[in-house]
Amino acid sequence: MPSVGIGSLLLIVFVALLIFGPKKLPELGKAAGNTLREFKNATKGLADDDDDQEAKKKETREEVK
């Protein structure tokens, strides 16, 4: 899989600037950041829930023994 270099990143930013304009681009960046933050928090919450369920199962097994 090819890696993204500095030249590619500059080209992507330039094309995005041409398409969306300098006024709309910061708003899009902020929206993308908020979306990524929500996704990260949701996946962290799912992982925490899985850990809690495993701990409860372990406690139940120990009580049965």
C-alpha positions, 0 to 999 in steps of 0.5 A: 500500500503506497504511503502518503508523502508531503507532496500528496498532502499538499496536493490534497489540501490545495484541491480541497481549498479550490473546491470548498474555498478558504471560508468553508474549509475551517468549518469542515475541518472542525466538523471532521475533528468533532466526528472523529472525537465522537467516534473515538469516545464511542469505541472507547465506551464499547471497549470499557463495556466489554471489559466490565462484562468480562470482569462480571463473568469472572466474578460469577465463575469464582462465586460458583466454585 
